[in-house]
Amino acid sequence: MAQKTVEQIHAVGRRKNATARVILRPGSGEWSINDRTIQDFFPRLLHRKRAEEALKVSELDGQFDVVARVRGGGVTGQADAIRLALARAILKTDEEFRPVLRKSGLLTRDSRKVERKKPGRPKARKRFQFSKR
């Protein structure tokens, strides 16, 4: 199956409380996250690598421009939300990438969220110190 000639591809990814909307366009590999470069938005190399992982695994690095809008959550949640959205967008360009992306675990939504605090406890599961007397 040949690669589709689509102007741009939209996809959404979520992780913790972060939501990322990614637009994939054919281009030279430029990144724009909330109107900033990837180096400005993710100063740590770890987060940049997480966000770019889907392009590296599918060997499409440098063939697409990525425009992302991210809201909510922290830096790690945002990086992982972009990662999932990018993997879904790549899948829309060509379905043949599914086994490669699936093997790397890039298509699975990590549904873990912070557990809410319960009444009568200091945190979600922690209890106040027990005193027998």
Helices and strands as residue ranges (DSSP letters): E 9-15, E 18-26, E 31-33, H 38-41, H 45-57, E 64-71, H 75-93, G 95-97, H 98-103
